[in-house]
């Protein structure tokens, strides 16, 4: 079929249609007007005591109106460049919320908020550690100053905090706690005792708002003495018959363990506690299991290689029979007895006093004095074999003599040596020492205190130990005049007893008593004694090194005018320089406090 031209559209008509179709497709949609507003200053929470500069950033379409809001209320209407200086002098102290709002038509755009803290109160120090004027501060005690509010890190530096020991400035670091309130100062090199330490602030320490701290003008000082106390160990009732006595030993960590002989409400009993680094921990209950009428004598405390304590003591009725030796060790959970209810040698119920030592692998060795009622008597030494108690050799002396309170020490081969007062009347006051050779007991010389250069008479209270050369050293209380007790020490060297001299006296007329001895670094001998003069009693620690005696510590000098009633005490030291003392002091209402001090290091 043919279509006439009059029915065909002209060619330009198609072109127009095509062009219109193309133009309609490419026309973009109309976007609505938008705006965004942000607070760029302050960038976070701001602290001020005066003026705050506020800056805004406005993007997108130009808003009809830009406002700065304070706690939701319009504080100011801003124009480009959208800045505002807010003088907070007329504002109450507190925290304010700032927001920016941009209005565009009927739509409002609100920024994230910023907090502004208005603070015109100056910070002040609310606590100090150590306390100003403290007299018994540990050298490792933290040094801190706590402020009433956070302070600015940039104002607390090593230049603004000064630490001196004596008159010498010492290098230190300064840090600020996470909450910004506590300044901690740490010496680069640990301080040594005794000394006086001073901390001072210089320059200006400010809070986050710039307020200068008050009460920083004066430095504060504290004393770091030679010895410092542990927290209170215990305060226990006094008993007229049993009394209260403390025995102390140091463990592998240098922490003390204390054995206490005290009244438990029924009779005398033994209790053990140790310092765990933060507190005194009592280990189990009382060690005594015999009836009330049995009494405890000669308690001994030693520390096993694993750090657990072992205790030896005797319980008796005060007669020549029913006298038993007991040994118990702490296994971490309970007291384990190395023997039954009648002790370690129930077949010999005639034991009086006992001494305890440990072999290098931690097996206990005891020396005990037997009553003449015993079939063999004398001094008998027993060693634990991990399964049973086995006697070492025959008794020293025999049942003809009554021997009391032996001293016991082991050499590097774990062979025992015992020291005792000679039991024979004609040798009364003489100290004799017997050493086990591995097959027999051998006496070392005639007596310790009969040499021409140290004639003295023993009145008891002896201490025996070995130096690194396996030479026994004995210290004792005695008298060369028969009236005035003093301190004596001798060493077995080159097959003879050699005097180590006598520590100098505090008073020429005083009476001195040996309380214990030990060896510390470089085989230096430490001797602890009590000394009584017209002013009262005191504790002395003397060290003998390079053939000279030197006074290390004196309780009267350490506690001038106080602590004049120091009672029975004990001490121990190790080769790391740790040294601790325990003693008793009377308290009100017939109570006694067990006091424990340590060398300050």
Secondary structure, DSSP 8 states (H G I E B T S, - for coil): ----GGGS--HHHHHHHHHHHHHHHT--------EEEEEEESSS-EEESSEEEEEEEEEES--SEEEEEETTEEEEEE-TT-EEEEEGGGS-SEEEEEEEEEEETTEEEE---EEEEE-----BEEEEES-TT-SS--TT--EEEEESS-B-GGG-STTTEEEEETTEE--EEEEE-TTS-EEEEEESS---SSEEEEEEE-S--BBTT--B-BS-SS-EEEEE-SEEE-S--EEEE--TTT--EEEEEE-TTS-EEEEEEEE-SSSEEEEEEEE-SSSEEE-SS-S--S-TT-EEEEEEEEE-TTS-EEEEEEEE-SSSSSBEEEEEEE-SSSEEESSBTTBS-TT-TBEEEEEEEE-TTS-EEEEEEE-TTSSS-SEEEEEE-SSSEEE-SS-BS-TTS-----EEEE-TT--EEEEEE--SGGGTT-EEEEEE-SSSEEE-SS-GGGSTT---EEEEEEEEEE-TTS-EEEEEEEESSSSS-EEEEEEEETTEEEE------SSTT-EEEEEEEEE-GGG-EEEEEEEEETTEEEEEEEEEETTEEEEEEEHHHHTTTS-----SEEEEE-TTS-EEEEEEEEETTTEEEEEEEEE--
